[in-house]
């Protein structure tokens, strides 16, 4: 299990007023855990949940986004799901996948 960002920031967009801002990945909370009963031939599957909490300085509203990264086999991003992502309107699941590095050190 080796989740790390390969970028320093992402651009987020307010779904209410359209304000955009660079958001440091250091401010993103990531919880990582193995999935239950996930020991397949190439090892366990890990689920990484990234949560973004952002306050728009323009319209004074609070927003959240959640991205799920599935790592399987270890060291490879199998898929990305944008669970809650109005702030991430400019990103596809593929573009988010390219922002994560699961390489084994």
N, C-alpha and C positions, 0 to 999 in steps of 0.2 A: 504494500500500500504506500504510494508515493505521490500524493497530490501536491502540485505547486503550479502557480501561475507562470506563464511564459511571457506575460505582458505586465507593465507597471500600472496601467489604468485602463478603464473602459469608459466609453461615452454613454451617459444616460440621458434620457429625454423625458421631461415631465409630460404625462399623458393629459394633463389639464390645460397647461398654458404653452407647452412646446419649448420651454426653457431647456437648454442643453448644458451639460457640465461634465468635465473629466472627473472620474471617481477612482481614487486609488484602490487597487486590489488589496492593499493592506487593511482597508476598512471593511472587507467582506468576511463575514463569519462563515467558516466551513466546518461542518461536522462530517466525520468519516467513520463508517462502520461496515463490518462484513455482513452480507445478507445471510439470513438463516438458511440452513440446508443448501449452501451454494458451492459445495466442494465438487466441482466438475473435474474432468480429466486434466485441465490445465490449472487447477488451483481454485481458490475461493473467488467470489465476486464481491467487489466493494462498492458501496454506494456513498458518494460524496455529495452533500447538500450544501450549496452556497447560498447564503442569504444576504441581501442588500437592504439596508435601511437608509432612506434618504429623505431629507427635508428640502423641499424646493424653495430657494431663496426668493423666487419671483412671485409665486402665488401663496406661499406660506402654508403649504400642505405637506403631510407626511405620506410616504409611499414605501412599499416593500416589493421586492422581487425575489424569486426563488428558482434556482437552477439545480437540476439533478444530473450528476455525472456518474455513469456506470463504468467501473474499471474491471475489465475481464478480457483476457487473462491479466494477471498482475503486470502493470507497466503499460497497458494499452487502454485507451478510452474506447469502449464499445459503443456507447451512445450518450446523447445529451437530451434532456427533456426540460423545456422551459415550463415550469409548473405554474408560476405566477410571474408574469414578466412585462407588464405595460411599460416599465421603465426601459426595457431592452428592445424597443420597437425597431431599431436599426440592425439588429442581429438575427442571424439564422442559427439553428442548432449547429450546423457545420462550422460557422464562423466562431461560435463559442467553443467548440471542440478544439479549434486550432489555438486557443488562448491558454490551454492547459497542458502541462508537461507531466506525463506519468513515467518518464524514463527512470529506470532503476539505477541508482548510483552505486 
